[in-house]
Amino acid sequence: MANPTADKSKKTASAPEYPLTTMAVVAPIVGWLIPGGGHFLLKRYGRGVLLLISVVAMFVIGLGMQGRIYQPNGGDILDILGFIGDVGAGALYFLARIMDWGNVMAANAVADYGKTFLIVAGLLNFIAAADAHHIALGKKP
Amino acid sequence: MNVHLNLSHFSAAVVFALFTSIVFGITQRNSTVEQVKYGVYCFVLFVGGVFVAGWVMALIRR
């Protein structure tokens, strides 16, 4: 004889609370490539604009302060982490590499702040992309 | 890039705090009111932290 309680628990265990949809995969990828893009895709225009302005402004200010853009490397751990931070800015990072921006070795305090601005812009964009993923899943309104 | 920005330590910290607080507010809270409150809270903590760290360094230097 079938046990209805066991069947019920099996069903709830197999069905995830927030099922992975196509949008939940596409939105964070678009959000990574274009800051705020994931939010635009999910029709959160106000949040998207603010994220776009914040990340782009930090990246441009970082470049303006002669901050250095890290290139892919397998050397020092801090250089690797710097690259991971920078690449978080998505298309902005690739544009900077193509245009050869941020390829400076200025040794002054302002350039050091600029480098930090560039890394943090990328890290903030990672957070924004994760937020787009949560919105697409339905975990967040 | 041929733009040269020469921000002071303080102005760089305030600009950093502003944009970081906006992203934190949007991503870490759900409703609009909560987002604004959390953004302002983060901004105050960032800038307050700059003042506290500045005073600590000034006192150590004496």
N, CA and C atoms of all chains as a GROMACS GRO file, in nm:
protein
  609
    1MET      N    1   0.084  -0.120   0.000
    1MET     CA    2   0.000   0.000   0.000
    1MET      C    3   0.088   0.126   0.000
    2ALA      N    4   0.053   0.220  -0.083
    2ALA     CA    5   0.135   0.341  -0.096
    2ALA      C    6   0.119   0.431   0.026
    3ASN      N    7   0.228   0.492   0.064
    3ASN     CA    8   0.224   0.582   0.179
    3ASN      C    9   0.208   0.726   0.128
    4PRO      N   10   0.090   0.788   0.148
    4PRO     CA   11   0.069   0.923   0.091
    4PRO      C   12   0.162   1.028   0.152
    5THR      N   13   0.200   1.015   0.277
    5THR     CA   14   0.287   1.114   0.341
    5THR      C   15   0.426   1.113   0.277
    6ALA      N   16   0.476   0.992   0.252
    6ALA     CA   17   0.609   0.979   0.191
    6ALA      C   18   0.608   1.035   0.049
    7ASP      N   19   0.499   1.010  -0.026
    7ASP     CA   20   0.488   1.062  -0.162
    7ASP      C   21   0.490   1.215  -0.163
    8LYS      N   22   0.420   1.274  -0.067
    8LYS     CA   23   0.411   1.420  -0.058
    8LYS      C   24   0.550   1.482  -0.031
    9SER      N   25   0.623   1.422   0.064
    9SER     CA   26   0.755   1.476   0.098
    9SER      C   27   0.852   1.459  -0.018
   10LYS      N   28   0.836   1.351  -0.097
   10LYS     CA   29   0.920   1.331  -0.214
   10LYS      C   30   0.897   1.441  -0.316
   11LYS      N   31   0.769   1.475  -0.334
   11LYS     CA   32   0.734   1.578  -0.432
   11LYS      C   33   0.792   1.712  -0.392
   12THR      N   34   0.779   1.750  -0.262
   12THR     CA   35   0.828   1.880  -0.218
   12THR      C   36   0.979   1.886  -0.222
   13ALA      N   37   1.046   1.772  -0.201
   13ALA     CA   38   1.192   1.771  -0.205
   13ALA      C   39   1.243   1.786  -0.348
   14SER      N   40   1.169   1.733  -0.445
   14SER     CA   41   1.217   1.740  -0.584
   14SER      C   42   1.189   1.875  -0.649
   15ALA      N   43   1.080   1.943  -0.608
   15ALA     CA   44   1.047   2.073  -0.668
   15ALA      C   45   1.113   2.185  -0.590
   16PRO      N   46   1.209   2.258  -0.653
   16PRO     CA   47   1.275   2.367  -0.580
   16PRO      C   48   1.180   2.484  -0.556
   17GLU      N   49   1.206   2.556  -0.448
   17GLU     CA   50   1.118   2.669  -0.413
   17GLU      C   51   1.125   2.779  -0.520
   18TYR      N   52   1.246   2.803  -0.571
   18TYR     CA   53   1.266   2.903  -0.676
   18TYR      C   54   1.325   2.835  -0.798
   19PRO      N   55   1.242   2.787  -0.890
   19PRO     CA   56   1.295   2.714  -1.005
   19PRO      C   57   1.382   2.802  -1.095
   20LEU      N   58   1.489   2.742  -1.146
   20LEU     CA   59   1.583   2.814  -1.233
   20LEU      C   60   1.520   2.834  -1.371
   21THR      N   61   1.501   2.959  -1.408
   21THR     CA   62   1.442   2.990  -1.538
   21THR      C   63   1.551   3.042  -1.632
   22THR      N   64   1.515   3.056  -1.759
   22THR     CA   65   1.611   3.111  -1.857
   22THR      C   66   1.651   3.252  -1.817
   23MET      N   67   1.550   3.329  -1.774
   23MET     CA   68   1.577   3.468  -1.735
   23MET      C   69   1.673   3.477  -1.617
   24ALA      N   70   1.664   3.379  -1.526
   24ALA     CA   71   1.752   3.379  -1.409
   24ALA      C   72   1.897   3.353  -1.448
   25VAL      N   73   1.919   3.299  -1.568
   25VAL     CA   74   2.055   3.277  -1.618
   25VAL      C   75   2.099   3.395  -1.705
   26VAL      N   76   2.007   3.441  -1.790
   26VAL     CA   77   2.041   3.548  -1.885
   26VAL      C   78   2.060   3.683  -1.814
   27ALA      N   79   1.971   3.715  -1.719
   27ALA     CA   80   1.975   3.847  -1.653
   27ALA      C   81   2.111   3.876  -1.587
   28PRO      N   82   2.168   3.784  -1.507
   28PRO     CA   83   2.298   3.816  -1.448
   28PRO      C   84   2.411   3.828  -1.550
   29ILE      N   85   2.402   3.752  -1.660
   29ILE     CA   86   2.506   3.761  -1.763
   29ILE      C   87   2.499   3.898  -1.831
   30VAL      N   88   2.375   3.940  -1.866
   30VAL     CA   89   2.358   4.073  -1.927
   30VAL      C   90   2.398   4.182  -1.826
   31GLY      N   91   2.360   4.160  -1.700
   31GLY     CA   92   2.395   4.255  -1.594
   31GLY      C   93   2.545   4.268  -1.574
   32TRP      N   94   2.617   4.159  -1.594
   32TRP     CA   95   2.763   4.165  -1.582
   32TRP      C   96   2.823   4.240  -1.701
   33LEU      N   97   2.774   4.208  -1.822
   33LEU     CA   98   2.829   4.273  -1.941
   33LEU      C   99   2.796   4.422  -1.945
   34ILE      N  100   2.670   4.456  -1.915
   34ILE     CA  101   2.627   4.596  -1.915
   34ILE      C  102   2.577   4.628  -1.775
   35PRO      N  103   2.648   4.711  -1.700
   35PRO     CA  104   2.604   4.742  -1.563
   35PRO      C  105   2.457   4.788  -1.560
   36GLY      N  106   2.377   4.722  -1.479
   36GLY     CA  107   2.234   4.755  -1.469
   36GLY      C  108   2.150   4.689  -1.578
   37GLY      N  109   2.214   4.624  -1.674
   37GLY     CA  110   2.142   4.562  -1.786
   37GLY      C  111   2.045   4.452  -1.743
   38GLY      N  112   2.085   4.377  -1.643
   38GLY     CA  113   1.998   4.271  -1.593
   38GLY      C  114   1.870   4.328  -1.535
   39HIS      N  115   1.882   4.442  -1.467
   39HIS     CA  116   1.764   4.507  -1.409
   39HIS      C  117   1.675   4.565  -1.519
   40PHE      N  118   1.737   4.618  -1.623
   40PHE     CA  119   1.658   4.668  -1.737
   40PHE      C  120   1.578   4.554  -1.799
   41LEU      N  121   1.644   4.440  -1.814
   41LEU     CA  122   1.580   4.322  -1.874
   41LEU      C  123   1.459   4.277  -1.791
   42LEU      N  124   1.469   4.298  -1.660
   42LEU     CA  125   1.361   4.258  -1.569
   42LEU      C  126   1.263   4.373  -1.541
   43LYS      N  127   1.276   4.479  -1.620
   43LYS     CA  128   1.187   4.596  -1.612
   43LYS      C  129   1.198   4.671  -1.480
   44ARG      N  130   1.316   4.665  -1.416
   44ARG     CA  131   1.343   4.748  -1.297
   44ARG      C  132   1.427   4.866  -1.346
   45TYR      N  133   1.361   4.957  -1.418
   45TYR     CA  134   1.435   5.063  -1.487
   45TYR      C  135   1.504   5.161  -1.392
   46GLY      N  136   1.435   5.199  -1.286
   46GLY     CA  137   1.493   5.294  -1.191
   46GLY      C  138   1.620   5.240  -1.129
   47ARG      N  139   1.613   5.117  -1.081
   47ARG     CA  140   1.731   5.054  -1.020
   47ARG      C  141   1.842   5.037  -1.124
   48GLY      N  142   1.802   4.998  -1.246
   48GLY     CA  143   1.900   4.978  -1.354
   48GLY      C  144   1.976   5.105  -1.384
   49VAL      N  145   1.905   5.217  -1.392
   49VAL     CA  146   1.971   5.345  -1.422
   49VAL      C  147   2.070   5.382  -1.312
   50LEU      N  148   2.026   5.366  -1.186
   50LEU     CA  149   2.114   5.401  -1.074
   50LEU      C  150   2.239   5.312  -1.070
   51LEU      N  151   2.220   5.183  -1.098
   51LEU     CA  152   2.335   5.091  -1.100
   51LEU      C  153   2.429   5.127  -1.215
   52LEU      N  154   2.371   5.157  -1.332
   52LEU     CA  155   2.452   5.194  -1.448
   52LEU      C  156   2.535   5.319  -1.418
   53ILE      N  157   2.469   5.421  -1.363
   53ILE     CA  158   2.539   5.546  -1.333
   53ILE      C  159   2.651   5.520  -1.230
   54SER      N  160   2.618   5.445  -1.124
   54SER     CA  161   2.716   5.423  -1.016
   54SER      C  162   2.839   5.348  -1.066
   55VAL      N  163   2.817   5.237  -1.136
   55VAL     CA  164   2.931   5.154  -1.179
   55VAL      C  165   3.013   5.225  -1.286
   56VAL      N  166   2.944   5.285  -1.385
   56VAL     CA  167   3.017   5.354  -1.493
   56VAL      C  168   3.093   5.473  -1.435
   57ALA      N  169   3.030   5.548  -1.346
   57ALA     CA  170   3.097   5.666  -1.287
   57ALA      C  171   3.222   5.623  -1.211
   58MET      N  172   3.211   5.518  -1.131
   58MET     CA  173   3.328   5.473  -1.055
   58MET      C  174   3.439   5.426  -1.149
   59PHE      N  175   3.401   5.358  -1.256
   59PHE     CA  176   3.502   5.308  -1.351
   59PHE      C  177   3.571   5.425  -1.422
   60VAL      N  178   3.491   5.523  -1.468
   60VAL     CA  179   3.548   5.637  -1.541
   60VAL      C  180   3.634   5.722  -1.448
   61ILE      N  181   3.588   5.745  -1.325
   61ILE     CA  182   3.666   5.822  -1.228
   61ILE      C  183   3.798   5.749  -1.200
   62GLY      N  184   3.791   5.617  -1.187
   62GLY     CA  185   3.913   5.537  -1.164
   62GLY      C  186   4.012   5.554  -1.278
   63LEU      N  187   3.962   5.551  -1.402
   63LEU     CA  188   4.051   5.571  -1.517
   63LEU      C  189   4.107   5.713  -1.518
   64GLY      N  190   4.019   5.810  -1.485
   64GLY     CA  191   4.061   5.950  -1.482
   64GLY      C  192   4.168   5.976  -1.377
   65MET      N  193   4.168   5.897  -1.273
   65MET     CA  194   4.269   5.912  -1.167
   65MET      C  195   4.396   5.832  -1.200
   66GLN      N  196   4.405   5.787  -1.325
   66GLN     CA  197   4.522   5.711  -1.374
   66GLN      C  198   4.536   5.576  -1.303
   67GLY      N  199   4.421   5.517  -1.269
   67GLY     CA  200   4.423   5.384  -1.208
   67GLY      C  201   4.468   5.280  -1.309
   68ARG      N  202   4.526   5.174  -1.257
   68ARG     CA  203   4.579   5.069  -1.344
   68ARG      C  204   4.474   4.961  -1.365
   69ILE      N  205   4.463   4.914  -1.489
   69ILE     CA  206   4.375   4.801  -1.521
   69ILE      C  207   4.460   4.674  -1.519
   70TYR      N  208   4.418   4.577  -1.440
   70TYR     CA  209   4.492   4.450  -1.433
   70TYR      C  210   4.465   4.365  -1.556
   71GLN      N  211   4.567   4.293  -1.600
   71GLN     CA  212   4.551   4.200  -1.712
   71GLN      C  213   4.549   4.058  -1.656
   72PRO      N  214   4.495   3.963  -1.735
   72PRO     CA  215   4.496   3.824  -1.686
   72PRO      C  216   4.638   3.782  -1.652
   73ASN      N  217   4.655   3.723  -1.536
   73ASN     CA  218   4.791   3.686  -1.495
   73ASN      C  219   4.785   3.566  -1.402
   74GLY      N  220   4.895   3.500  -1.389
   74GLY     CA  221   4.902   3.384  -1.299
   74GLY      C  222   5.013   3.403  -1.198
   75GLY      N  223   5.041   3.527  -1.165
   75GLY     CA  224   5.152   3.556  -1.075
   75GLY      C  225   5.109   3.577  -0.931
   76ASP      N  226   5.132   3.699  -0.884
   76ASP     CA  227   5.103   3.736  -0.746
   76ASP      C  228   4.953   3.726  -0.718
   77ILE      N  229   4.917   3.676  -0.599
   77ILE     CA  230   4.776   3.656  -0.564
   77ILE      C  231   4.698   3.789  -0.568
   78LEU      N  232   4.763   3.899  -0.526
   78LEU     CA  233   4.694   4.028  -0.527
   78LEU      C  234   4.666   4.074  -0.670
   79ASP      N  235   4.758   4.041  -0.763
   79ASP     CA  236   4.735   4.075  -0.904
   79ASP      C  237   4.619   3.994  -0.960
   80ILE      N  238   4.610   3.867  -0.921
   80ILE     CA  239   4.501   3.782  -0.969
   80ILE      C  240   4.368   3.837  -0.917
   81LEU      N  241   4.365   3.872  -0.787
   81LEU     CA  242   4.242   3.927  -0.728
   81LEU      C  243   4.206   4.061  -0.791
   82GLY      N  244   4.307   4.140  -0.822
   82GLY     CA  245   4.284   4.268  -0.890
   82GLY      C  246   4.220   4.246  -1.025
   83PHE      N  247   4.268   4.146  -1.096
   83PHE     CA  248   4.210   4.114  -1.228
   83PHE      C  249   4.064   4.071  -1.213
   84ILE      N  250   4.037   3.985  -1.114
   84ILE     CA  251   3.898   3.938  -1.093
   84ILE      C  252   3.806   4.057  -1.064
   85GLY      N  253   3.854   4.149  -0.981
   85GLY     CA  254   3.775   4.269  -0.951
   85GLY      C  255   3.750   4.352  -1.076
   86ASP      N  256   3.857   4.376  -1.152
   86ASP     CA  257   3.844   4.460  -1.273
   86ASP      C  258   3.749   4.399  -1.376
   87VAL      N  259   3.760   4.267  -1.396
   87VAL     CA  260   3.681   4.202  -1.501
   87VAL      C  261   3.532   4.202  -1.466
   88GLY      N  262   3.500   4.229  -1.340
   88GLY     CA  263   3.360   4.238  -1.298
   88GLY      C  264   3.285   4.351  -1.368
   89ALA      N  265   3.359   4.450  -1.417
   89ALA     CA  266   3.295   4.562  -1.485
   89ALA      C  267   3.245   4.524  -1.624
   90GLY      N  268   3.269   4.402  -1.668
   90GLY     CA  269   3.214   4.350  -1.794
   90GLY      C  270   3.264   4.423  -1.916
   91ALA      N  271   3.171   4.478  -1.994
   91ALA     CA  272   3.206   4.543  -2.121
   91ALA      C  273   3.301   4.661  -2.099
   92LEU      N  274   3.288   4.728  -1.985
   92LEU     CA  275   3.376   4.842  -1.957
   92LEU      C  276   3.522   4.796  -1.949
   93TYR      N  277   3.544   4.678  -1.890
   93TYR     CA  278   3.679   4.624  -1.879
   93TYR      C  279   3.734   4.593  -2.018
   94PHE      N  280   3.652   4.525  -2.099
   94PHE     CA  281   3.699   4.487  -2.233
   94PHE      C  282   3.724   4.611  -2.319
   95LEU      N  283   3.637   4.712  -2.304
   95LEU     CA  284   3.656   4.837  -2.378
   95LEU      C  285   3.788   4.903  -2.337
   96ALA      N  286   3.813   4.904  -2.206
   96ALA     CA  287   3.936   4.966  -2.156
   96ALA      C  288   4.059   4.892  -2.209
   97ARG      N  289   4.050   4.759  -2.216
   97ARG     CA  290   4.163   4.681  -2.268
   97ARG      C  291   4.184   4.708  -2.416
   98ILE      N  292   4.072   4.715  -2.492
   98ILE     CA  293   4.082   4.739  -2.637
   98ILE      C  294   4.142   4.878  -2.663
   99MET      N  295   4.094   4.977  -2.586
   99MET     CA  296   4.141   5.115  -2.607
   99MET      C  297   4.275   5.142  -2.537
  100ASP      N  298   4.326   5.042  -2.470
  100ASP     CA  299   4.454   5.054  -2.397
  100ASP      C  300   4.448   5.161  -2.287
  101TRP      N  301   4.332   5.174  -2.224
  101TRP     CA  302   4.321   5.265  -2.110
  101TRP      C  303   4.369   5.192  -1.985
  102GLY      N  304   4.418   5.268  -1.891
  102GLY     CA  305   4.458   5.209  -1.763
  102GLY      C  306   4.586   5.127  -1.770
  103ASN      N  307   4.662   5.148  -1.878
  103ASN     CA  308   4.789   5.075  -1.892
  103ASN      C  309   4.903   5.166  -1.846
  104VAL      N  310   4.893   5.210  -1.722
  104VAL     CA  311   4.991   5.304  -1.668
  104VAL      C  312   5.050   5.248  -1.539
  105MET      N  313   5.168   5.291  -1.507
  105MET     CA  314   5.231   5.248  -1.382
  105MET      C  315   5.263   5.372  -1.298
  106ALA      N  316   5.163   5.459  -1.282
  106ALA     CA  317   5.184   5.581  -1.204
  106ALA      C  318   5.196   5.545  -1.056
  107ALA      N  319   5.304   5.593  -0.995
  107ALA     CA  320   5.326   5.560  -0.854
  107ALA      C  321   5.295   5.681  -0.767
  108ASN      N  322   5.168   5.714  -0.755
  108ASN     CA  323   5.129   5.820  -0.661
  108ASN      C  324   4.998   5.780  -0.595
  109ALA      N  325   4.961   5.856  -0.493
  109ALA     CA  326   4.844   5.819  -0.412
  109ALA      C  327   4.716   5.822  -0.494
  110VAL      N  328   4.701   5.924  -0.581
  110VAL     CA  329   4.578   5.938  -0.660
  110VAL      C  330   4.560   5.817  -0.752
  111ALA      N  331   4.668   5.772  -0.815
  111ALA     CA  332   4.660   5.655  -0.904
  111ALA      C  333   4.622   5.530  -0.824
  112ASP      N  334   4.669   5.525  -0.701
  112ASP     CA  335   4.636   5.410  -0.615
  112ASP      C  336   4.487   5.411  -0.581
  113TYR      N  337   4.430   5.530  -0.554
  113TYR     CA  338   4.286   5.539  -0.531
  113TYR      C  339   4.211   5.499  -0.658
  114GLY      N  340   4.264   5.542  -0.774
  114GLY     CA  341   4.200   5.511  -0.902
  114GLY      C  342   4.193   5.361  -0.925
  115LYS      N  343   4.302   5.292  -0.891
  115LYS     CA  344   4.305   5.146  -0.905
  115LYS      C  345   4.195   5.083  -0.818
  116THR      N  346   4.179   5.136  -0.697
  116THR     CA  347   4.075   5.086  -0.606
  116THR      C  348   3.936   5.113  -0.662
  117PHE      N  349   3.916   5.232  -0.720
  117PHE     CA  350   3.787   5.264  -0.782
  117PHE      C  351   3.753   5.163  -0.891
  118LEU      N  352   3.853   5.129  -0.973
  118LEU     CA  353   3.830   5.035  -1.085
  118LEU      C  354   3.792   4.897  -1.032
  119ILE      N  355   3.864   4.851  -0.932
  119ILE     CA  356   3.835   4.717  -0.876
  119ILE      C  357   3.696   4.716  -0.811
  120VAL      N  358   3.667   4.820  -0.733
  120VAL     CA  359   3.538   4.822  -0.662
  120VAL      C  360   3.422   4.836  -0.761
  121ALA      N  361   3.441   4.911  -0.870
  121ALA     CA  362   3.336   4.920  -0.973
  121ALA      C  363   3.301   4.780  -1.023
  122GLY      N  364   3.402   4.699  -1.048
  122GLY     CA  365   3.379   4.561  -1.095
  122GLY      C  366   3.310   4.476  -0.989
  123LEU      N  367   3.353   4.490  -0.865
  123LEU     CA  368   3.293   4.409  -0.757
  123LEU      C  369   3.147   4.450  -0.734
  124LEU      N  370   3.119   4.580  -0.741
  124LEU     CA  371   2.980   4.626  -0.725
  124LEU      C  372   2.894   4.572  -0.839
  125ASN      N  373   2.953   4.563  -0.958
  125ASN     CA  374   2.877   4.510  -1.072
  125ASN      C  375   2.846   4.362  -1.053
  126PHE      N  376   2.939   4.290  -0.990
  126PHE     CA  377   2.911   4.148  -0.957
  126PHE      C  378   2.790   4.139  -0.863
  127ILE      N  379   2.786   4.227  -0.763
  127ILE     CA  380   2.673   4.227  -0.668
  127ILE      C  381   2.543   4.259  -0.741
  128ALA      N  382   2.550   4.358  -0.833
  128ALA     CA  383   2.430   4.396  -0.909
  128ALA      C  384   2.382   4.280  -0.996
  129ALA      N  385   2.476   4.205  -1.055
  129ALA     CA  386   2.438   4.090  -1.138
  129ALA      C  387   2.372   3.981  -1.052
  130ALA      N  388   2.426   3.960  -0.933
  130ALA     CA  389   2.366   3.861  -0.841
  130ALA      C  390   2.226   3.906  -0.799
  131ASP      N  391   2.209   4.037  -0.783
  131ASP     CA  392   2.077   4.090  -0.747
  131ASP      C  393   1.977   4.065  -0.860
  132ALA      N  394   2.022   4.083  -0.984
  132ALA     CA  395   1.934   4.057  -1.100
  132ALA      C  396   1.894   3.909  -1.102
  133HIS      N  397   1.988   3.822  -1.066
  133HIS     CA  398   1.959   3.678  -1.060
  133HIS      C  399   1.850   3.650  -0.956
  134HIS      N  400   1.861   3.713  -0.839
  134HIS     CA  401   1.762   3.692  -0.732
  134HIS      C  402   1.624   3.746  -0.772
  135ILE      N  403   1.622   3.860  -0.842
  135ILE     CA  404   1.494   3.915  -0.887
  135ILE      C  405   1.430   3.820  -0.989
  136ALA      N  406   1.511   3.769  -1.081
  136ALA     CA  407   1.458   3.679  -1.185
  136ALA      C  408   1.406   3.548  -1.123
  137LEU      N  409   1.470   3.504  -1.015
  137LEU     CA  410   1.425   3.382  -0.948
  137LEU      C  411   1.295   3.404  -0.870
  138GLY      N  412   1.272   3.530  -0.832
  138GLY     CA  413   1.152   3.561  -0.754
  138GLY      C  414   1.181   3.570  -0.605
  139LYS      N  415   1.310   3.566  -0.570
  139LYS     CA  416   1.346   3.577  -0.428
  139LYS      C  417   1.331   3.720  -0.380
  140LYS      N  418   1.337   3.814  -0.474
  140LYS     CA  419   1.335   3.956  -0.438
  140LYS      C  420   1.235   4.027  -0.529
  141PRO      N  421   1.157   4.123  -0.476
  141PRO     CA  422   1.059   4.193  -0.563
  141PRO      C  423   1.127   4.287  -0.662
  142MET      N  424   4.350   5.693  -2.145
  142MET     CA  425   4.249   5.797  -2.132
  142MET      C  426   4.317   5.928  -2.095
  143ASN      N  427   4.281   6.036  -2.168
  143ASN     CA  428   4.352   6.162  -2.148
  143ASN      C  429   4.290   6.254  -2.044
  144VAL      N  430   4.200   6.199  -1.963
  144VAL     CA  431   4.139   6.280  -1.857
  144VAL      C  432   4.222   6.261  -1.731
  145HIS      N  433   4.255   6.372  -1.665
  145HIS     CA  434   4.331   6.362  -1.541
  145HIS      C  435   4.251   6.420  -1.426
  146LEU      N  436   4.206   6.334  -1.339
  146LEU     CA  437   4.132   6.379  -1.221
  146LEU      C  438   4.228   6.380  -1.103
  147ASN      N  439   4.227   6.490  -1.031
  147ASN     CA  440   4.316   6.498  -0.915
  147ASN      C  441   4.234   6.518  -0.788
  148LEU      N  442   4.160   6.415  -0.750
  148LEU     CA  443   4.077   6.425  -0.631
  148LEU      C  444   4.163   6.416  -0.505
  149SER      N  445   4.123   6.492  -0.403
  149SER     CA  446   4.191   6.479  -0.275
  149SER      C  447   4.148   6.348  -0.209
  150HIS      N  448   4.217   6.310  -0.103
  150HIS     CA  449   4.182   6.187  -0.033
  150HIS      C  450   4.037   6.192   0.015
  151PHE      N  451   4.000   6.309   0.072
  151PHE     CA  452   3.864   6.321   0.128
  151PHE      C  453   3.757   6.316   0.018
  152SER      N  454   3.778   6.394  -0.089
  152SER     CA  455   3.676   6.396  -0.195
  152SER      C  456   3.665   6.260  -0.263
  153ALA      N  457   3.777   6.190  -0.278
  153ALA     CA  458   3.774   6.055  -0.336
  153ALA      C  459   3.693   5.962  -0.245
  154ALA      N  460   3.712   5.977  -0.115
  154ALA     CA  461   3.640   5.891  -0.019
  154ALA      C  462   3.490   5.919  -0.023
  155VAL      N  463   3.452   6.047  -0.037
  155VAL     CA  464   3.310   6.082  -0.041
  155VAL      C  465   3.245   6.029  -0.170
  156VAL      N  466   3.314   6.045  -0.283
  156VAL     CA  467   3.261   5.994  -0.411
  156VAL      C  468   3.247   5.842  -0.405
  157PHE      N  469   3.349   5.777  -0.351
  157PHE     CA  470   3.348   5.631  -0.334
  157PHE      C  471   3.227   5.590  -0.248
  158ALA      N  472   3.209   5.660  -0.135
  158ALA     CA  473   3.099   5.629  -0.043
  158ALA      C  474   2.964   5.647  -0.110
  159LEU      N  475   2.951   5.753  -0.190
  159LEU     CA  476   2.824   5.782  -0.256
  159LEU      C  477   2.781   5.668  -0.349
  160PHE      N  478   2.869   5.632  -0.442
  160PHE     CA  479   2.831   5.531  -0.542
  160PHE      C  480   2.819   5.391  -0.479
  161THR      N  481   2.907   5.361  -0.386
  161THR     CA  482   2.900   5.231  -0.320
  161THR      C  483   2.771   5.218  -0.240
  162SER      N  484   2.731   5.326  -0.172
  162SER     CA  485   2.609   5.324  -0.091
  162SER      C  486   2.486   5.305  -0.179
  163ILE      N  487   2.487   5.368  -0.297
  163ILE     CA  488   2.373   5.352  -0.390
  163ILE      C  489   2.358   5.204  -0.427
  164VAL      N  490   2.469   5.140  -0.465
  164VAL     CA  491   2.462   4.999  -0.506
  164VAL      C  492   2.423   4.911  -0.388
  165PHE      N  493   2.482   4.937  -0.271
  165PHE     CA  494   2.447   4.857  -0.152
  165PHE      C  495   2.298   4.871  -0.120
  166GLY      N  496   2.248   4.994  -0.125
  166GLY     CA  497   2.106   5.017  -0.094
  166GLY      C  498   2.015   4.939  -0.188
  167ILE      N  499   2.043   4.947  -0.318
  167ILE     CA  500   1.958   4.879  -0.417
  167ILE      C  501   1.965   4.728  -0.402
  168THR      N  502   2.084   4.676  -0.379
  168THR     CA  503   2.100   4.530  -0.384
  168THR      C  504   2.072   4.459  -0.251
  169GLN      N  505   2.083   4.530  -0.140
  169GLN     CA  506   2.073   4.461  -0.010
  169GLN      C  507   1.937   4.473   0.057
  170ARG      N  508   1.847   4.554   0.002
  170ARG     CA  509   1.714   4.570   0.061
  170ARG      C  510   1.606   4.553  -0.046
  171ASN      N  511   1.483   4.528  -0.002
  171ASN     CA  512   1.375   4.498  -0.098
  171ASN      C  513   1.291   4.619  -0.138
  172SER      N  514   1.229   4.686  -0.041
  172SER     CA  515   1.139   4.795  -0.078
  172SER      C  516   1.218   4.925  -0.101
  173THR      N  517   1.156   5.018  -0.170
  173THR     CA  518   1.223   5.145  -0.204
  173THR      C  519   1.264   5.222  -0.079
  174VAL      N  520   1.172   5.228   0.017
  174VAL     CA  521   1.201   5.304   0.141
  174VAL      C  522   1.320   5.240   0.214
  175GLU      N  523   1.319   5.109   0.224
  175GLU     CA  524   1.430   5.038   0.290
  175GLU      C  525   1.561   5.061   0.215
  176GLN      N  526   1.553   5.063   0.083
  176GLN     CA  527   1.674   5.083   0.003
  176GLN      C  528   1.734   5.221   0.028
  177VAL      N  529   1.647   5.323   0.032
  177VAL     CA  530   1.696   5.459   0.056
  177VAL      C  531   1.756   5.469   0.196
  178LYS      N  532   1.686   5.413   0.295
  178LYS     CA  533   1.735   5.417   0.434
  178LYS      C  534   1.870   5.348   0.445
  179TYR      N  535   1.882   5.231   0.384
  179TYR     CA  536   2.007   5.156   0.395
  179TYR      C  537   2.121   5.226   0.320
  180GLY      N  538   2.086   5.287   0.205
  180GLY     CA  539   2.187   5.363   0.129
  180GLY      C  540   2.241   5.479   0.211
  181VAL      N  541   2.151   5.553   0.275
  181VAL     CA  542   2.192   5.668   0.358
  181VAL      C  543   2.275   5.618   0.477
  182TYR      N  544   2.231   5.508   0.537
  182TYR     CA  545   2.302   5.448   0.652
  182TYR      C  546   2.446   5.412   0.611
  183CYS      N  547   2.461   5.347   0.495
  183CYS     CA  548   2.595   5.309   0.449
  183CYS      C  549   2.680   5.432   0.422
  184PHE      N  550   2.620   5.535   0.361
  184PHE     CA  551   2.695   5.656   0.329
  184PHE      C  552   2.745   5.723   0.457
  185VAL      N  553   2.658   5.732   0.556
  185VAL     CA  554   2.696   5.794   0.684
  185VAL      C  555   2.808   5.713   0.750
  186LEU      N  556   2.796   5.581   0.745
  186LEU     CA  557   2.902   5.496   0.804
  186LEU      C  558   3.034   5.514   0.732
  187PHE      N  559   3.029   5.518   0.599
  187PHE     CA  560   3.152   5.536   0.520
  187PHE      C  561   3.221   5.667   0.556
  188VAL      N  562   3.142   5.777   0.547
  188VAL     CA  563   3.200   5.910   0.570
  188VAL      C  564   3.239   5.925   0.718
  189GLY      N  565   3.154   5.874   0.807
  189GLY     CA  566   3.188   5.876   0.950
  189GLY      C  567   3.317   5.800   0.976
  190GLY      N  568   3.333   5.688   0.910
  190GLY     CA  569   3.455   5.607   0.924
  190GLY      C  570   3.579   5.683   0.878
  191VAL      N  571   3.562   5.765   0.774
  191VAL     CA  572   3.675   5.847   0.725
  191VAL      C  573   3.717   5.946   0.833
  192PHE      N  574   3.616   6.011   0.896
  192PHE     CA  575   3.648   6.109   1.002
  192PHE      C  576   3.714   6.040   1.122
  193VAL      N  577   3.659   5.927   1.163
  193VAL     CA  578   3.715   5.854   1.279
  193VAL      C  579   3.858   5.811   1.248
  194ALA      N  580   3.879   5.751   1.130
  194ALA     CA  581   4.014   5.706   1.093
  194ALA      C  582   4.109   5.825   1.085
  195GLY      N  583   4.058   5.938   1.031
  195GLY     CA  584   4.141   6.058   1.022
  195GLY      C  585   4.186   6.108   1.159
  196TRP      N  586   4.091   6.111   1.254
  196TRP     CA  587   4.125   6.157   1.389
  196TRP      C  588   4.221   6.059   1.458
  197VAL      N  589   4.200   5.929   1.438
  197VAL     CA  590   4.290   5.829   1.498
  197VAL      C  591   4.432   5.849   1.447
  198MET      N  592   4.444   5.868   1.315
  198MET     CA  593   4.578   5.889   1.257
  198MET      C  594   4.641   6.018   1.306
  199ALA      N  595   4.557   6.124   1.319
  199ALA     CA  596   4.608   6.252   1.367
  199ALA      C  597   4.658   6.239   1.511
  200LEU      N  598   4.584   6.163   1.594
  200LEU     CA  599   4.625   6.146   1.734
  200LEU      C  600   4.751   6.061   1.745
  201ILE      N  601   4.763   5.960   1.659
  201ILE     CA  602   4.884   5.875   1.660
  201ILE      C  603   5.006   5.958   1.620
  202ARG      N  604   4.985   6.049   1.525
  202ARG     CA  605   5.096   6.128   1.472
  202ARG      C  606   5.152   6.225   1.577
  203ARG      N  607   5.067   6.267   1.671
  203ARG     CA  608   5.111   6.365   1.772
  203ARG      C  609   5.215   6.306   1.866
   0.00000   0.00000   0.00000
